[in-house]
């Protein structure tokens, strides 16, 4: 009987401890919009995504609810520059990994004014 209680307690501890990860959404496409917002943050909209989403702040560490990943100010500036370069050159991003509670696992399901972390992106020569 004690083993059953111990097993149940361990199972419950395992379910309630650690970080609850949200969905990951991987999208591709051209940069349709690169937006600056007055709260000092940037938004990105790819051609395959339904709406622009907040992805970083160039003056502070960026966090998005539901993910342990963060984006520092220098990384934010690099991301903005890379996305602007891709947009100006007409290049497509072959993969952008969006993480956080507003990342619903589908490129057409982001909420308006969604807040995400960009964990990884791939810009190819095409």
N, C-alpha and C positions, 0 to 999 in steps of 0.2 A: 504494500500500500504506500509506503514512504517513497518508493521508487517512482510511482505514478505521480505523486505530488512534486517530486523533484523534477521529473520530466516536464510536467506542466509548467512549473515555475521557470525552468530554463527556456522553454518555448516562448513563454510570455515575455521574458527578458530579452530574448532575441528579436521578437517582433517589435518591442518598444524602444530598443536601444539603437544607437547608430544614427545615421542620417537617412531620411526618407527621400529617395531620389525621384525626381519628376521625369516626365517623358523627355526623350531626346528627339529632335526633329532635324533631319538632314535635307536641305533644299539646295537647288542649283538654279542658275540662270544669270541674266545680266542685271546690273545694278540699275533699277528703275528710279529709285529716289535715295538720296543721301541728305538727311535733314538735320539741321541744328534746332534745338528747342531752348526756350528761354530759361529753363531750369539748369542750363549748362550741360546738356546731354545730347547725344547723337542718336538718330534713328536710321534704320536701313530697311529698304524694301527691294527684294529681288523680283524678277519677272514671274517667278513661280509662286510667290507668296501673296496672300490676300491683302495684307496691310503692312505698313511700316511698323517696326518694333524698336524700342529703345535698346541700345546695346552697350553704351559706355558713357563715361564722363571724363573729359580731358584734364580735370583738376583733382579728382578724388578716386579712391579705389571703388570700383563698381561691383555691386552684388545684385543678384537676382534671386528672389525667393525660390526655394526648392532645389538649389544646387550649391555645392560647396565651392565651386569655381569662382574666382574673382578676376577682374581685369584692372590692372594699374593704369595710372595716367599716361605713362609712356607707351604702353601697349595700345591704349585707346587711340593715341595719335597715330601709331603705326597702322592700326586697323583702318582708321579713317583715310589715311593716305593711300593704302592699298586699294580700298574700295573706290576712292576717287580716281585713282589711276586706271583701274579696270573699267570704270564708267567712261572716262575720257577716251580710252583706247577701244571701246566697244567690245571688250573681252567678257567672256562668261566665267563665272565661278562654278567649278564643277562640283563642289561640295562645301556647304557651310553648316556646321553643327551648332544648333541652337539648343541651349539647356535652360531649365527653370520651370516654374509652375505654369507660366504662360506658353510654354512649348507643349503643344498638345499631341505631338506625334504625326501631324499632318500639316503640310505647307499651306493649306487653305483654311486652317482653323485657329490662327493667332487672333487673340482679342484686340480690339482697338486699344491703343496706348499700352500694348503689352510690353513687359520688361523681361529681357532674356540675357543670357551670357553667351557669347560666341566663344566656344571652346577650341574650335579648329576650323580652318578653311583651306581650300585648295584653289589656286588660280593657275590654270593651264595656259599654254601658248596659243590655244585655239581662239 
